[in-house]
C-alpha cells in the first residue's frame, strides 16, 4: 500500500506543470510581458518585447489555457501565427494580447470578437 502511494506521488509530481508567473508591462502600445517559470527549484525569466513572438507553449502559459487549445486555434486559423521553416510556429505578442482580451471578456475564444 505504501509503495503504491509513493508511486502515485511520483507520477503526480512528474506530470505536474511548473509554476508560472506572468507579469505584463504598463499598458500602452509598447506593452511587453515577462514570463517567470520555476524549473528544478530555480526561477528563470523570459522577457518578450511588444513586437516579439512567442512559441505556442509560452502563449498557452500567458493565456492560462492548455497547449492543445492554442494548437487547435492555430490549426483552425482562429489566430495568426508565423511558421519558420523547420521550427515550431510562433504567435505574435500582439495576437496573444487580442486573444487575452477576448478570453477575459467572453471566457472563451470568439472569432467575431477578434474582428474576423
BELDA-V574900 format. One line per field, one symbol per residue. ss: DSSP state (H for helix, E for strand, C for the rest). psi: psi as a letter, one per 40 degrees, with the letter a starting at -180 (. if undefined). A space follows every 10 residues. Layout:
ss: ???
psi: ???
This chain:
ss: CHHHHHHHHH HHHHHCCCCE EEEECCCCCC CCEEEEEEEC CEEEEEEECC CCEEEHHHHH HHHCCCHHHH HHHHHCCCCC CECCCCCCCE EEHHHHHHHH HHHHHHCCCC HHHHCC
psi: dddddddddd ddddeiiihh hhhiiiiidf haihhhhhhf eihihhhhid eiiiiddddd ddefiidddd dddddefdii ihgiheiiii hidddddddd dddddeeihh dddef.
